[in-house]
């Protein structure tokens, strides 16, 4: 990510109630791991969101499938929430990710059981609830969602 993009991303914010589910963006950007890639969500030439693709996700979590990407730190700026951008950006992942990560067949994420707006965005974006719960979330149990990429 270009430094000018990082400056814009640092100014993105989430709603107050979402702080329990999303780390502050400054903290997220400060801890860059080698198998994590940063991606922008752009609408009308403006950065409105951000997400991380974790190529090592299947090595970290037992609920993952082999060769599965992880979706982390996904958010839409508070000024653009409630307009359908979250679900729309998720739907585009099915086309975008196979081009960038051809060796991966699916992507998984965890979403807090109390975070209903995020659940709706992911489900409308093509993710499916596996019916399993991940108990290691910092704010309580989380649903495990998955999307096939091929």
Secondary structure, 3 states (H helix, E strand, C coil): CCHHHHHHHHCCCCCHHHHHCCCCHHHHHHCCCCCEEEEEEEECCEEEEEEEEECCHHHHCCCCCCCEEEEEEEEECHHHCCCCHHHHHHHHHHHHHHHHCCCCCEEEEEEECCCHHHHHHHHHCCCEEEEEEECCCCCCCEEEEEEECC
